Amino acid sequence: MVRYILVLVGGAVGSLTRFVVGTAIVARLGGRFPYGTVFINLTGSFLIGFAMTYLTERTYLNPNWRFLLVIGFLGGYTTFSSFEWETLSLIRDGSRWLGLLNGFGSFIIGYGAVWLGAVVAARK
């Protein structure tokens, strides 16, 4: 039960952080380009790389930290970081082609899915 609470709390804080940071960046930079989303995706990707490496290879902290920080906070902050970590893990583990398939496939098929969802929702 503790793990569920850690994910819940971390996710809430991550989502709020995403909203606050994204809003601040848009207010400062404005424009058509999604600077806030790009910043969040890049910082989230850096943070998951750092956190997962630190928590699994450099320290012996309680595994519950992963539920709070990685699954919870970063999951709420950006799911893009999870996608990036999983792609890196596949490539690191010797599954280069699966990693590339995940990366390019998620991007291309994900774009197609977002387009299809928009088309379906726009239908009258």
N, CA, C and O atoms as CSV, one atom per row, in Angstrom:
chain,resi,resn,atom,element,x,y,z
A,1,MET,N,N,0.815,-1.201,0.000
A,1,MET,CA,C,0.000,0.000,0.000
A,1,MET,C,C,0.863,1.272,0.000
A,1,MET,O,O,0.489,2.290,-0.583
A,2,VAL,N,N,2.014,1.194,0.658
A,2,VAL,CA,C,2.911,2.346,0.748
A,2,VAL,C,C,3.361,2.782,-0.647
A,2,VAL,O,O,3.442,3.978,-0.929
A,3,ARG,N,N,3.651,1.824,-1.510
A,3,ARG,CA,C,4.103,2.160,-2.862
A,3,ARG,C,C,3.043,2.950,-3.621
A,3,ARG,O,O,3.374,3.887,-4.347
A,4,TYR,N,N,1.786,2.588,-3.463
A,4,TYR,CA,C,0.704,3.310,-4.136
A,4,TYR,C,C,0.625,4.758,-3.650
A,4,TYR,O,O,0.409,5.676,-4.441
A,5,ILE,N,N,0.797,4.949,-2.363
A,5,ILE,CA,C,0.753,6.301,-1.800
A,5,ILE,C,C,1.949,7.120,-2.294
A,5,ILE,O,O,1.807,8.301,-2.613
A,6,LEU,N,N,3.120,6.491,-2.355
A,6,LEU,CA,C,4.301,7.190,-2.854
A,6,LEU,C,C,4.119,7.619,-4.309
A,6,LEU,O,O,4.467,8.744,-4.669
A,7,VAL,N,N,3.576,6.734,-5.147
A,7,VAL,CA,C,3.320,7.076,-6.554
A,7,VAL,C,C,2.285,8.195,-6.631
A,7,VAL,O,O,2.436,9.125,-7.422
A,8,LEU,N,N,1.243,8.111,-5.818
A,8,LEU,CA,C,0.188,9.128,-5.802
A,8,LEU,C,C,0.742,10.501,-5.422
A,8,LEU,O,O,0.479,11.490,-6.106
A,9,VAL,N,N,1.495,10.559,-4.350
A,9,VAL,CA,C,2.048,11.836,-3.878
A,9,VAL,C,C,3.067,12.379,-4.892
A,9,VAL,O,O,3.025,13.555,-5.254
A,10,GLY,N,N,3.972,11.515,-5.342
A,10,GLY,CA,C,4.967,11.944,-6.323
A,10,GLY,C,C,4.315,12.428,-7.604
A,10,GLY,O,O,4.735,13.437,-8.171
A,11,GLY,N,N,3.280,11.712,-8.075
A,11,GLY,CA,C,2.574,12.099,-9.296
A,11,GLY,C,C,1.879,13.442,-9.160
A,11,GLY,O,O,1.890,14.252,-10.087
A,12,ALA,N,N,1.278,13.674,-8.006
A,12,ALA,CA,C,0.603,14.962,-7.780
A,12,ALA,C,C,1.611,16.109,-7.803
A,12,ALA,O,O,1.371,17.141,-8.430
A,13,VAL,N,N,2.725,15.928,-7.125
A,13,VAL,CA,C,3.753,16.975,-7.086
A,13,VAL,C,C,4.372,17.170,-8.477
A,13,VAL,O,O,4.640,18.299,-8.888
A,14,GLY,N,N,4.597,16.074,-9.192
A,14,GLY,CA,C,5.149,16.168,-10.546
A,14,GLY,C,C,4.215,16.892,-11.498
A,14,GLY,O,O,4.653,17.719,-12.298
A,15,SER,N,N,2.927,16.580,-11.412
A,15,SER,CA,C,1.942,17.242,-12.279
A,15,SER,C,C,1.855,18.727,-11.964
A,15,SER,O,O,1.793,19.557,-12.871
A,16,LEU,N,N,1.851,19.060,-10.686
A,16,LEU,CA,C,1.808,20.469,-10.291
A,16,LEU,C,C,3.071,21.188,-10.757
A,16,LEU,O,O,3.002,22.321,-11.233
A,17,THR,N,N,4.214,20.536,-10.622
A,17,THR,CA,C,5.478,21.131,-11.069
A,17,THR,C,C,5.442,21.372,-12.571
A,17,THR,O,O,5.879,22.420,-13.047
A,18,ARG,N,N,4.921,20.401,-13.320
A,18,ARG,CA,C,4.813,20.561,-14.771
A,18,ARG,C,C,3.951,21.784,-15.111
A,18,ARG,O,O,4.316,22.583,-15.972
A,19,PHE,N,N,2.823,21.922,-14.440
A,19,PHE,CA,C,1.922,23.041,-14.689
A,19,PHE,C,C,2.597,24.370,-14.367
A,19,PHE,O,O,2.538,25.308,-15.163
A,20,VAL,N,N,3.234,24.452,-13.207
A,20,VAL,CA,C,3.861,25.699,-12.770
A,20,VAL,C,C,5.023,26.081,-13.697
A,20,VAL,O,O,5.121,27.227,-14.134
A,21,VAL,N,N,5.897,25.122,-13.991
A,21,VAL,CA,C,7.055,25.394,-14.844
A,21,VAL,C,C,6.607,25.726,-16.268
A,21,VAL,O,O,7.076,26.702,-16.853
A,22,GLY,N,N,5.710,24.927,-16.820
A,22,GLY,CA,C,5.218,25.170,-18.177
A,22,GLY,C,C,4.546,26.525,-18.315
A,22,GLY,O,O,4.769,27.240,-19.292
A,23,THR,N,N,3.725,26.875,-17.336
A,23,THR,CA,C,3.028,28.160,-17.357
A,23,THR,C,C,4.014,29.327,-17.267
A,23,THR,O,O,3.862,30.332,-17.961
A,24,ALA,N,N,5.016,29.185,-16.414
A,24,ALA,CA,C,6.018,30.249,-16.259
A,24,ALA,C,C,6.807,30.447,-17.552
A,24,ALA,O,O,7.089,31.578,-17.945
A,25,ILE,N,N,7.157,29.356,-18.202
A,25,ILE,CA,C,7.934,29.459,-19.446
A,25,ILE,C,C,7.091,30.082,-20.553
A,25,ILE,O,O,7.580,30.936,-21.294
A,26,VAL,N,N,5.845,29.672,-20.674
A,26,VAL,CA,C,4.964,30.248,-21.695
A,26,VAL,C,C,4.737,31.730,-21.424
A,26,VAL,O,O,4.721,32.534,-22.357
A,27,ALA,N,N,4.563,32.100,-20.160
A,27,ALA,CA,C,4.358,33.510,-19.810
A,27,ALA,C,C,5.583,34.346,-20.167
A,27,ALA,O,O,5.456,35.500,-20.576
A,28,ARG,N,N,6.755,33.766,-20.012
A,28,ARG,CA,C,7.990,34.498,-20.280
A,28,ARG,C,C,8.325,34.534,-21.764
A,28,ARG,O,O,8.712,35.578,-22.289
A,29,LEU,N,N,8.176,33.374,-22.459
A,29,LEU,CA,C,8.619,33.293,-23.848
A,29,LEU,C,C,7.491,33.389,-24.869
A,29,LEU,O,O,7.700,33.834,-25.998
A,30,GLY,N,N,6.294,32.967,-24.463
A,30,GLY,CA,C,5.146,33.020,-25.375
A,30,GLY,C,C,5.414,32.342,-26.703
A,30,GLY,O,O,6.224,31.419,-26.787
A,31,GLY,N,N,4.741,32.797,-27.729
A,31,GLY,CA,C,4.971,32.312,-29.080
A,31,GLY,C,C,4.269,31.009,-29.406
A,31,GLY,O,O,3.602,30.408,-28.564
A,32,ARG,N,N,4.436,30.589,-30.650
A,32,ARG,CA,C,3.797,29.368,-31.127
A,32,ARG,C,C,4.560,28.110,-30.740
A,32,ARG,O,O,3.957,27.048,-30.592
A,33,PHE,N,N,5.871,28.208,-30.573
A,33,PHE,CA,C,6.677,27.030,-30.272
A,33,PHE,C,C,6.456,26.612,-28.821
A,33,PHE,O,O,6.430,27.467,-27.936
A,34,PRO,N,N,6.295,25.302,-28.559
A,34,PRO,CA,C,6.006,24.826,-27.192
A,34,PRO,C,C,7.260,24.742,-26.315
A,34,PRO,O,O,7.691,23.654,-25.932
A,35,TYR,N,N,7.834,25.902,-26.005
A,35,TYR,CA,C,9.061,25.940,-25.205
A,35,TYR,C,C,8.893,25.227,-23.866
A,35,TYR,O,O,9.795,24.514,-23.429
A,36,GLY,N,N,7.759,25.411,-23.218
A,36,GLY,CA,C,7.525,24.784,-21.918
A,36,GLY,C,C,7.561,23.270,-21.998
A,36,GLY,O,O,8.192,22.616,-21.168
A,37,THR,N,N,6.888,22.712,-22.991
A,37,THR,CA,C,6.859,21.258,-23.155
A,37,THR,C,C,8.244,20.719,-23.479
A,37,THR,O,O,8.650,19.690,-22.939
A,38,VAL,N,N,8.968,21.398,-24.349
A,38,VAL,CA,C,10.321,20.952,-24.695
A,38,VAL,C,C,11.214,20.986,-23.456
A,38,VAL,O,O,11.961,20.041,-23.205
A,39,PHE,N,N,11.141,22.059,-22.690
A,39,PHE,CA,C,11.941,22.166,-21.469
A,39,PHE,C,C,11.605,21.043,-20.497
A,39,PHE,O,O,12.501,20.415,-19.933
A,40,ILE,N,N,10.323,20.794,-20.305
A,40,ILE,CA,C,9.888,19.743,-19.384
A,40,ILE,C,C,10.347,18.371,-19.878
A,40,ILE,O,O,10.838,17.564,-19.088
A,41,ASN,N,N,10.194,18.100,-21.171
A,41,ASN,CA,C,10.634,16.808,-21.703
A,41,ASN,C,C,12.141,16.617,-21.561
A,41,ASN,O,O,12.593,15.530,-21.204
A,42,LEU,N,N,12.914,17.649,-21.834
A,42,LEU,CA,C,14.371,17.538,-21.734
A,42,LEU,C,C,14.830,17.410,-20.286
A,42,LEU,O,O,15.675,16.570,-19.977
A,43,THR,N,N,14.281,18.235,-19.398
A,43,THR,CA,C,14.681,18.128,-17.990
A,43,THR,C,C,14.198,16.816,-17.385
A,43,THR,O,O,14.899,16.212,-16.574
A,44,GLY,N,N,13.007,16.371,-17.774
A,44,GLY,CA,C,12.511,15.085,-17.288
A,44,GLY,C,C,13.388,13.939,-17.756
A,44,GLY,O,O,13.655,13.009,-16.994
A,45,SER,N,N,13.838,13.996,-18.996
A,45,SER,CA,C,14.721,12.954,-19.527
A,45,SER,C,C,16.060,12.955,-18.790
A,45,SER,O,O,16.583,11.893,-18.451
A,46,PHE,N,N,16.613,14.137,-18.541
A,46,PHE,CA,C,17.853,14.219,-17.771
A,46,PHE,C,C,17.646,13.650,-16.364
A,46,PHE,O,O,18.455,12.860,-15.877
A,47,LEU,N,N,16.556,14.063,-15.722
A,47,LEU,CA,C,16.306,13.629,-14.345
A,47,LEU,C,C,16.087,12.129,-14.232
A,47,LEU,O,O,16.544,11.518,-13.266
A,48,ILE,N,N,15.397,11.515,-15.196
A,48,ILE,CA,C,15.201,10.064,-15.096
A,48,ILE,C,C,16.511,9.326,-15.338
A,48,ILE,O,O,16.774,8.307,-14.699
A,49,GLY,N,N,17.332,9.827,-16.253
A,49,GLY,CA,C,18.640,9.218,-16.466
A,49,GLY,C,C,19.497,9.299,-15.216
A,49,GLY,O,O,20.146,8.326,-14.830
A,50,PHE,N,N,19.493,10.456,-14.591
A,50,PHE,CA,C,20.259,10.654,-13.360
A,50,PHE,C,C,19.703,9.799,-12.229
A,50,PHE,O,O,20.443,9.061,-11.578
A,51,ALA,N,N,18.399,9.902,-11.998
A,51,ALA,CA,C,17.778,9.201,-10.864
A,51,ALA,C,C,17.901,7.689,-10.974
A,51,ALA,O,O,18.271,7.024,-10.007
A,52,MET,N,N,17.594,7.141,-12.146
A,52,MET,CA,C,17.649,5.683,-12.293
A,52,MET,C,C,19.083,5.173,-12.158
A,52,MET,O,O,19.307,4.130,-11.543
A,53,THR,N,N,20.039,5.878,-12.712
A,53,THR,CA,C,21.433,5.450,-12.592
A,53,THR,C,C,21.896,5.571,-11.148
A,53,THR,O,O,22.538,4.665,-10.618
A,54,TYR,N,N,21.572,6.682,-10.518
A,54,TYR,CA,C,21.986,6.895,-9.128
A,54,TYR,C,C,21.322,5.883,-8.198
A,54,TYR,O,O,21.985,5.281,-7.354
A,55,LEU,N,N,20.011,5.699,-8.355
A,55,LEU,CA,C,19.271,4.814,-7.453
A,55,LEU,C,C,19.570,3.340,-7.667
A,55,LEU,O,O,19.456,2.551,-6.729
A,56,THR,N,N,19.949,2.949,-8.877
A,56,THR,CA,C,20.166,1.525,-9.145
A,56,THR,C,C,21.641,1.123,-9.224
A,56,THR,O,O,21.965,-0.058,-9.100
A,57,GLU,N,N,22.536,2.092,-9.430
A,57,GLU,CA,C,23.937,1.726,-9.620
A,57,GLU,C,C,24.900,2.366,-8.626
A,57,GLU,O,O,26.007,1.863,-8.436
A,58,ARG,N,N,24.504,3.456,-7.994
A,58,ARG,CA,C,25.467,4.194,-7.173
A,58,ARG,C,C,25.120,4.260,-5.701
A,58,ARG,O,O,25.939,4.709,-4.900
A,59,THR,N,N,23.930,3.827,-5.324
A,59,THR,CA,C,23.530,3.946,-3.927
A,59,THR,C,C,22.696,2.739,-3.515
A,59,THR,O,O,22.228,1.970,-4.354
A,60,TYR,N,N,22.527,2.598,-2.254
A,60,TYR,CA,C,21.719,1.493,-1.728
A,60,TYR,C,C,20.509,2.030,-0.965
A,60,TYR,O,O,20.151,1.512,0.092
A,61,LEU,N,N,19.893,3.059,-1.505
A,61,LEU,CA,C,18.699,3.621,-0.873
A,61,LEU,C,C,17.528,2.662,-0.999
A,61,LEU,O,O,17.516,1.784,-1.862
A,62,ASN,N,N,16.570,2.837,-0.148
A,62,ASN,CA,C,15.357,2.034,-0.183
A,62,ASN,C,C,14.723,2.125,-1.572
A,62,ASN,O,O,14.604,3.221,-2.118
A,63,PRO,N,N,14.311,0.982,-2.156
A,63,PRO,CA,C,13.691,0.992,-3.491
A,63,PRO,C,C,12.433,1.856,-3.572
A,63,PRO,O,O,12.001,2.207,-4.670
A,64,ASN,N,N,11.839,2.203,-2.435
A,64,ASN,CA,C,10.646,3.050,-2.458
A,64,ASN,C,C,10.927,4.441,-3.019
A,64,ASN,O,O,10.008,5.121,-3.476
A,65,TRP,N,N,12.190,4.868,-2.987
A,65,TRP,CA,C,12.531,6.162,-3.577
A,65,TRP,C,C,12.206,6.175,-5.063
A,65,TRP,O,O,11.817,7.206,-5.612
A,66,ARG,N,N,12.368,5.022,-5.715
A,66,ARG,CA,C,12.044,4.926,-7.141
A,66,ARG,C,C,10.554,5.139,-7.370
A,66,ARG,O,O,10.161,5.780,-8.345
A,67,PHE,N,N,9.725,4.609,-6.481
A,67,PHE,CA,C,8.277,4.788,-6.626
A,67,PHE,C,C,7.895,6.259,-6.462
A,67,PHE,O,O,7.051,6.770,-7.197
A,68,LEU,N,N,8.518,6.936,-5.496
A,68,LEU,CA,C,8.198,8.343,-5.256
A,68,LEU,C,C,8.758,9.253,-6.351
A,68,LEU,O,O,8.031,10.068,-6.919
A,69,LEU,N,N,10.045,9.110,-6.642
A,69,LEU,CA,C,10.710,10.053,-7.541
A,69,LEU,C,C,10.551,9.731,-9.024
A,69,LEU,O,O,10.248,10.616,-9.824
A,70,VAL,N,N,10.755,8.477,-9.388
A,70,VAL,CA,C,10.764,8.128,-10.808
A,70,VAL,C,C,9.360,7.860,-11.322
A,70,VAL,O,O,8.896,8.528,-12.246
A,71,ILE,N,N,8.685,6.889,-10.729
A,71,ILE,CA,C,7.342,6.538,-11.207
A,71,ILE,C,C,6.352,7.644,-10.876
A,71,ILE,O,O,5.545,8.027,-11.723
A,72,GLY,N,N,6.405,8.158,-9.662
A,72,GLY,CA,C,5.475,9.195,-9.238
A,72,GLY,C,C,5.788,10.561,-9.803
A,72,GLY,O,O,5.098,11.045,-10.701
A,73,PHE,N,N,6.847,11.195,-9.268
A,73,PHE,CA,C,7.151,12.572,-9.660
A,73,PHE,C,C,7.410,12.705,-11.163
A,73,PHE,O,O,6.755,13.496,-11.841
A,74,LEU,N,N,8.365,11.931,-11.680
A,74,LEU,CA,C,8.690,12.072,-13.100
A,74,LEU,C,C,7.565,11.575,-13.994
A,74,LEU,O,O,7.395,12.070,-15.109
A,75,GLY,N,N,6.790,10.597,-13.515
A,75,GLY,CA,C,5.624,10.152,-14.275
A,75,GLY,C,C,4.585,11.252,-14.399
A,75,GLY,O,O,3.935,11.384,-15.436
A,76,GLY,N,N,4.425,12.045,-13.339
A,76,GLY,CA,C,3.517,13.189,-13.389
A,76,GLY,C,C,4.113,14.359,-14.139
A,76,GLY,O,O,3.404,15.104,-14.815
A,77,TYR,N,N,5.418,14.517,-14.016
A,77,TYR,CA,C,6.115,15.632,-14.659
A,77,TYR,C,C,6.161,15.435,-16.171
A,77,TYR,O,O,5.881,16.366,-16.926
A,78,THR,N,N,6.511,14.237,-16.614
A,78,THR,CA,C,6.538,13.938,-18.048
A,78,THR,C,C,6.665,12.442,-18.278
A,78,THR,O,O,7.542,11.799,-17.702
A,79,THR,N,N,5.805,11.884,-19.108
A,79,THR,CA,C,5.960,10.473,-19.465
A,79,THR,C,C,7.017,10.313,-20.549
A,79,THR,O,O,7.473,9.201,-20.813
A,80,PHE,N,N,7.403,11.398,-21.167
A,80,PHE,CA,C,8.445,11.361,-22.187
A,80,PHE,C,C,9.738,10.801,-21.608
A,80,PHE,O,O,10.471,10.082,-22.288
A,81,SER,N,N,10.016,11.134,-20.344
A,81,SER,CA,C,11.240,10.645,-19.719
A,81,SER,C,C,11.230,9.129,-19.590
A,81,SER,O,O,12.270,8.494,-19.766
A,82,SER,N,N,10.083,8.537,-19.289
A,82,SER,CA,C,9.984,7.073,-19.206
A,82,SER,C,C,10.268,6.447,-20.560
A,82,SER,O,O,10.999,5.461,-20.653
A,83,PHE,N,N,9.699,7.010,-21.595
A,83,PHE,CA,C,9.928,6.536,-22.955
A,83,PHE,C,C,11.416,6.593,-23.289
A,83,PHE,O,O,11.961,5.638,-23.842
A,84,GLU,N,N,12.074,7.695,-22.962
A,84,GLU,CA,C,13.494,7.843,-23.244
A,84,GLU,C,C,14.322,6.829,-22.455
A,84,GLU,O,O,15.252,6.231,-22.996
A,85,TRP,N,N,13.988,6.635,-21.181
A,85,TRP,CA,C,14.733,5.688,-20.354
A,85,TRP,C,C,14.590,4.257,-20.883
A,85,TRP,O,O,15.571,3.518,-20.959
A,86,GLU,N,N,13.382,3.878,-21.243
A,86,GLU,CA,C,13.149,2.523,-21.755
A,86,GLU,C,C,13.907,2.295,-23.059
A,86,GLU,O,O,14.432,1.205,-23.287
A,87,THR,N,N,13.968,3.309,-23.912
A,87,THR,CA,C,14.712,3.200,-25.158
A,87,THR,C,C,16.208,3.036,-24.870
A,87,THR,O,O,16.864,2.177,-25.459
A,88,LEU,N,N,16.738,3.852,-23.975
A,88,LEU,CA,C,18.148,3.740,-23.591
A,88,LEU,C,C,18.435,2.370,-22.984
A,88,LEU,O,O,19.458,1.760,-23.297
A,89,SER,N,N,17.558,1.887,-22.131
A,89,SER,CA,C,17.763,0.586,-21.480
A,89,SER,C,C,17.832,-0.538,-22.507
A,89,SER,O,O,18.676,-1.427,-22.395
A,90,LEU,N,N,16.958,-0.506,-23.501
A,90,LEU,CA,C,16.996,-1.524,-24.547
A,90,LEU,C,C,18.343,-1.497,-25.280
A,90,LEU,O,O,18.954,-2.541,-25.511
A,91,ILE,N,N,18.791,-0.309,-25.636
A,91,ILE,CA,C,20.047,-0.180,-26.372
A,91,ILE,C,C,21.233,-0.594,-25.498
A,91,ILE,O,O,22.128,-1.301,-25.961
A,92,ARG,N,N,21.241,-0.161,-24.252
A,92,ARG,CA,C,22.310,-0.524,-23.313
A,92,ARG,C,C,22.401,-2.030,-23.085
A,92,ARG,O,O,23.489,-2.589,-22.942
A,93,ASP,N,N,21.236,-2.671,-23.054
A,93,ASP,CA,C,21.177,-4.116,-22.792
A,93,ASP,C,C,21.464,-4.953,-24.032
A,93,ASP,O,O,21.316,-6.175,-24.002
A,94,GLY,N,N,21.870,-4.310,-25.114
A,94,GLY,CA,C,22.256,-5.035,-26.317
A,94,GLY,C,C,21.149,-5.214,-27.335
A,94,GLY,O,O,21.351,-5.869,-28.358
A,95,SER,N,N,19.990,-4.649,-27.076
A,95,SER,CA,C,18.878,-4.764,-28.014
A,95,SER,C,C,18.758,-3.470,-28.813
A,95,SER,O,O,17.742,-2.777,-28.768
A,96,ARG,N,N,19.825,-3.169,-29.544
A,96,ARG,CA,C,19.905,-1.914,-30.298
A,96,ARG,C,C,18.715,-1.735,-31.227
A,96,ARG,O,O,18.116,-0.661,-31.279
A,97,TRP,N,N,18.375,-2.791,-31.962
A,97,TRP,CA,C,17.283,-2.678,-32.935
A,97,TRP,C,C,15.935,-2.485,-32.250
A,97,TRP,O,O,15.090,-1.741,-32.748
A,98,LEU,N,N,15.725,-3.145,-31.116
A,98,LEU,CA,C,14.475,-2.925,-30.376
A,98,LEU,C,C,14.416,-1.501,-29.832
A,98,LEU,O,O,13.354,-0.879,-29.829
A,99,GLY,N,N,15.550,-0.988,-29.374
A,99,GLY,CA,C,15.602,0.389,-28.895
A,99,GLY,C,C,15.273,1.379,-29.993
A,99,GLY,O,O,14.500,2.315,-29.793
A,100,LEU,N,N,15.872,1.160,-31.166
A,100,LEU,CA,C,15.581,2.046,-32.297
A,100,LEU,C,C,14.137,1.902,-32.753
A,100,LEU,O,O,13.485,2.888,-33.096
A,101,LEU,N,N,13.641,0.674,-32.755
A,101,LEU,CA,C,12.238,0.447,-33.112
A,101,LEU,C,C,11.316,1.163,-32.128
A,101,LEU,O,O,10.340,1.797,-32.530
A,102,ASN,N,N,11.633,1.057,-30.833
A,102,ASN,CA,C,10.830,1.741,-29.830
A,102,ASN,C,C,10.871,3.252,-30.043
A,102,ASN,O,O,9.837,3.919,-29.999
A,103,GLY,N,N,12.060,3.784,-30.272
A,103,GLY,CA,C,12.206,5.230,-30.452
A,103,GLY,C,C,11.477,5.748,-31.674
A,103,GLY,O,O,10.611,6.617,-31.577
A,104,PHE,N,N,11.837,5.205,-32.823
A,104,PHE,CA,C,11.226,5.684,-34.068
A,104,PHE,C,C,9.766,5.252,-34.179
A,104,PHE,O,O,8.918,6.014,-34.643
A,105,GLY,N,N,9.479,4.020,-33.749
A,105,GLY,CA,C,8.096,3.529,-33.819
A,105,GLY,C,C,7.161,4.344,-32.943
A,105,GLY,O,O,6.063,4.709,-33.364
A,106,SER,N,N,7.601,4.626,-31.721
A,106,SER,CA,C,6.760,5.429,-30.825
A,106,SER,C,C,6.536,6.818,-31.388
A,106,SER,O,O,5.435,7.363,-31.307
A,107,PHE,N,N,7.589,7.389,-31.962
A,107,PHE,CA,C,7.458,8.732,-32.521
A,107,PHE,C,C,6.505,8.731,-33.713
A,107,PHE,O,O,5.562,9.520,-33.757
A,108,ILE,N,N,6.748,7.861,-34.664
A,108,ILE,CA,C,5.954,7.851,-35.901
A,108,ILE,C,C,4.522,7.368,-35.630
A,108,ILE,O,O,3.558,8.013,-36.042
A,109,ILE,N,N,4.391,6.238,-34.939
A,109,ILE,CA,C,3.050,5.708,-34.652
A,109,ILE,C,C,2.322,6.628,-33.670
A,109,ILE,O,O,1.113,6.828,-33.780
A,110,GLY,N,N,3.075,7.191,-32.701
A,110,GLY,CA,C,2.465,8.137,-31.757
A,110,GLY,C,C,1.928,9.367,-32.459
A,110,GLY,O,O,0.847,9.857,-32.131
A,111,TYR,N,N,2.682,9.862,-33.423
A,111,TYR,CA,C,2.209,11.009,-34.193
A,111,TYR,C,C,0.948,10.631,-34.966
A,111,TYR,O,O,-0.015,11.397,-35.011
A,112,GLY,N,N,0.963,9.453,-35.569
A,112,GLY,CA,C,-0.223,8.975,-36.286
A,112,GLY,C,C,-1.425,8.837,-35.359
A,112,GLY,O,O,-2.547,9.172,-35.739
A,113,ALA,N,N,-1.191,8.343,-34.144
A,113,ALA,CA,C,-2.286,8.178,-33.179
A,113,ALA,C,C,-2.846,9.523,-32.739
A,113,ALA,O,O,-4.060,9.675,-32.598
A,114,VAL,N,N,-1.972,10.498,-32.522
A,114,VAL,CA,C,-2.453,11.822,-32.110
A,114,VAL,C,C,-3.238,12.472,-33.251
A,114,VAL,O,O,-4.250,13.132,-33.018
A,115,TRP,N,N,-2.769,12.284,-34.469
A,115,TRP,CA,C,-3.478,12.822,-35.641
A,115,TRP,C,C,-4.843,12.153,-35.772
A,115,TRP,O,O,-5.851,12.833,-35.960
A,116,LEU,N,N,-4.880,10.813,-35.671
A,116,LEU,CA,C,-6.136,10.092,-35.778
A,116,LEU,C,C,-7.117,10.494,-34.672
A,116,LEU,O,O,-8.307,10.675,-34.930
A,117,GLY,N,N,-6.620,10.630,-33.455
A,117,GLY,CA,C,-7.478,11.064,-32.356
A,117,GLY,C,C,-8.082,12.438,-32.620
A,117,GLY,O,O,-9.258,12.671,-32.340
A,118,ALA,N,N,-7.274,13.340,-33.156
A,118,ALA,CA,C,-7.775,14.683,-33.479
A,118,ALA,C,C,-8.811,14.627,-34.589
A,118,ALA,O,O,-9.815,15.338,-34.540
A,119,VAL,N,N,-8.572,13.778,-35.598
A,119,VAL,CA,C,-9.541,13.636,-36.696
A,119,VAL,C,C,-10.850,13.086,-36.180
A,119,VAL,O,O,-11.913,13.611,-36.511
A,120,VAL,N,N,-10.798,12.049,-35.381
A,120,VAL,CA,C,-12.015,11.430,-34.838
A,120,VAL,C,C,-12.774,12.415,-33.955
A,120,VAL,O,O,-13.999,12.502,-34.040
A,121,ALA,N,N,-12.063,13.155,-33.108
A,121,ALA,CA,C,-12.726,14.111,-32.224
A,121,ALA,C,C,-13.338,15.273,-32.981
A,121,ALA,O,O,-14.337,15.837,-32.536
A,122,ALA,N,N,-12.757,15.649,-34.127
A,122,ALA,CA,C,-13.241,16.782,-34.907
A,122,ALA,C,C,-14.485,16.430,-35.742
A,122,ALA,O,O,-15.196,17.323,-36.203
A,123,ARG,N,N,-14.738,15.152,-35.931
A,123,ARG,CA,C,-15.909,14.749,-36.712
A,123,ARG,C,C,-17.189,15.175,-36.032
A,123,ARG,O,O,-17.315,15.147,-34.808
A,124,LYS,N,N,-18.140,15.573,-36.871
A,124,LYS,CA,C,-19.429,16.018,-36.325
A,124,LYS,C,C,-20.450,14.951,-36.454
A,124,LYS,O,O,-21.596,15.142,-36.050
